[in-house]
Amino acid sequence: MICILLAISIAFCNTPAEQTTKIASEEQEAPNFFPVTNYIYGQIEAIKQAGINPIKIDSSNNKTDTSWLKIENFTQAFQEFLEPNIDSSNLTHLFNESKFEDQTIDSYTFTYTAKPSLPDSMTLQRWDVYISPASNTIKRIFMVKKLSDQKELQLTWQSGQWCKTVVILTNAQGQQAVSSVQIIKWNFD
């Protein structure tokens, strides 16, 4: 009987410490989001350092226009990719991270989806980061922004090569259609 009471008291004495340890480990295991915005800034800087003027292909209203993108217009051209600042310090309370190895596209995929607490003012809805398992480098970044109930923006950044912005409009009947596509290429291989 004394052994049983001793065992119960030891179990109860350890419970607060175990709970404290569990809480501390949960705090230490906070998600570490890939710093997408800093990565894209680095890519933009690499384009500038290479002295390349990217080509911009703008398709909308059944018409395609092509022009060279001047360095002084980079910030404006890539602005939708740069806001909000995506990193671990500001979005972990609004987005969940999931990771898996996708063998069909030969990449590790990190997917970030909105939590139910996402405020209406946040246009960023989700993003994916694709990493090559062979080279351990970023292959692609994909983002979805909801600019309004009728307008969605999809952003694709193909590392070291091009980026694409697709605008999708939704009509009153809920049907979606691509309104415009803009591609900026800086690798012409």
N, C-alpha and C positions, 0 to 999 in steps of 0.2 A: 504494500500500500504506500509506503514511504517512497519507494522507487517511482511509482506512478505519479505521485504529487510532485516529486522532484523533476520528473520529465515534463510535466505540464508547466511548471513554473519556468523552466528553462526555455520552453517553446514560447511562452508569453513574453519573456524577457528579450528574446531575440527578435520578436516581431517589429518593434519600432526601428531597430537598426536595419533590418532587412528592408523595410519600407523606405527608409532614408536612402539606403544604397540603391534601391530600385528607382527612386525619384532622381537621384543624382545621375544614374546611368542613362535614364531617359533624356535628361537635359543634355548630357554629353553626346547623345546620338541624334541631335538635331540634324535635319537634312543639310547637306552642303551643296547647294545649287551651283551648277556650272555657270561661271560669270560670262554669260552670252554677250552682254553689251560691251564689256572690255575686249572680248574676242573680236567682235565686229570692228571696234575702233582700231584694233591691231591690224586687221585685214585692210581697212581703209588706209592706214598709215603705210602699209606695205605697197599698196597701189601707188600712193604718192611718191614713195622712195624709188619705185621702179620707173617713175616718170611716164607712166602709161595714162593715156586719155581713153577711158572706157567708151564703148559705143552704147547708146541708149536706143532701144527699139520700143516704140510706144504704139500699141494696137488698141484702138477703140473706135466705135461707130463704123465698123467695116472699113477702116482705114488704118494704114501703118505708116508711121513716120520714124525715120532714123536720123540720129544726130550724134556728134561726139560730145561727151560730157567733160566739161572743163573742170580742172582741179578746184577752182573757187566755188563750184556748184556742188561739190561732194556732200557737204553737210546737209544741204536741202534735199538732194537726191536720196540720201540714205536715212533721213530723219525718222521715218516710220520704224526703222530697225533699232533705233537708239533710245526710244522712250517706251515704257518706263525702263529704268536701269534694272536689269535682271542680274541679281546676285543673291547670295545667302543672307545678306544683312537686312533686306527690305521686303522680300516676298514670301518667306517661309511660312508666315501666318496666313497667307492667302491661297497658297498652292500646295498640292501634294506631289511628291516625286515617286515615280516607279521606274524600275530598271529591268531590262531583260536583254538577252542575246538573241538577236533576230538573224537566224541563219539564212533566211530567204534573201535578205539583202546584205548579208555579211557585215553586220554592224552590231555594236552595243547601242541600244536605244534607251535614252533617258527621256521620259515623258512627264510633263508637268501639267496637271489639270487643276482647275479652279475648285476651291473649297466652297461649300454653300454660303460662307460668310463673305464672298467676293462682293465688294460694293459695286453699285450700278455705274459709278464714275470710272471704274477700271475697264479700259478698252481691251487690254490683253486678256484673252480667254484661256489659251493654252500654248505650249511650245514643246518641241521635240529637239533633242540633240543626238545626232548619229555619229558614233565614233568607230573608226576602223580598228578591228581587233589586231590586224597584222602590223599596222604602223603606229597604233595608239594615237592617231590624230583625228581631228574633227573632219568629218566628211560633209555634213550638211546640218543646217539649222532650219527648222520650220516653225512659223508662228501664226496664230490666228488671233485677229483683233475684231471686235464687234464695235463698229463706229456708231451704229444706230440699229433700231429694229429692222431697218430695210437695207443696211449696208454692212458687209463683212469684208475684211481685208486679210488676205493670205500672203505671207511673206516666206520666201524660200531663199536661203543663202547657201550656195554651193561653194565650199571653201576653195579659195584661190582661183575661181573661175568666173562666176556670175551670180547675180541675184535676180529674183523675179517677184513682182508684186501683182497680185490678182485681186481685182475688185469684183465682188459678187453682190448683186442687188436682189432683193426679195420683193415681189409685188404683193398687192392686197390679197391675192388668193394663196399666198405662201409659196409660189413657184420661184425658184432661184435661177438666175442667168448671169453669166460672166459679162460684166460691163466693160472692163478694160484689162489689158495685160501689159505690163512694162518690164522689160528685161534689160539689165545693164551687164555687159560682158567686158571683162578686162583680160581674159586669157584667150588668145586666138589660135591656140594649137589645135 
